[in-house]
């Protein structure tokens, strides 16, 4: 099937809505499974707070967010036949509130709606807990069949990687999961608050002023595997929560001024 001339096969057109750019679904999209989104949340384990997230309502308020959305759209359009520079999965990095999980959940949903792809959303902490629970005290081994769905799902979304420090044994188990997915050529989407950097950049950074880097949270072995299996998409933007708070404060100040007796 030739790619649609209007959207180039991504299924979206970038349009201006009240001064902001959004991705609008193109007419070439068939409604497909769109009616059955209720099934999506149960099937893909997407938590309620991310249920509304689609590519179409991702707010690309900065050039960086716009290029992150475009990257996500072309990833979805190409899936599962990804080019050599596309990577098997995507690693979204950026500060809190910038929209990483929105974008990753939207990719999961887009693939489910348009390609029928099975996926699973896992919060990193929840996965760590699952790994811990899968440890058998008597045999002193991990019961890996507990983790089978995480290894075998078509697309794994691992949210907030690095948010918790891992023991060596947890790190080994996480490496096993991600490496098995890599070998089987299954896509993994990851979000993290920690910036990626190679060894030189980590060493060059001012130790007193900098935040921790991803490699310091997850270790060198896991980081190099991730670099082979994911394309890094860095999101730079105004923090949505901060922006909302600031506008609330302006509104509050406005209303209190109105109420003040003169
Ligand atoms: Zn189209």
Boltz pocket constraint, residues with backbone or C-beta under 6 A from the ligand:
constraints:
  - pocket:
      binder: B
      contacts: [[A, 4], [A, 5], [A, 6], [A, 7], [A, 8], [A, 9], [A, 10], [A, 11], [A, 12], [A, 26], [A, 27], [A, 28], [A, 29]]
      max_distance: 6.0
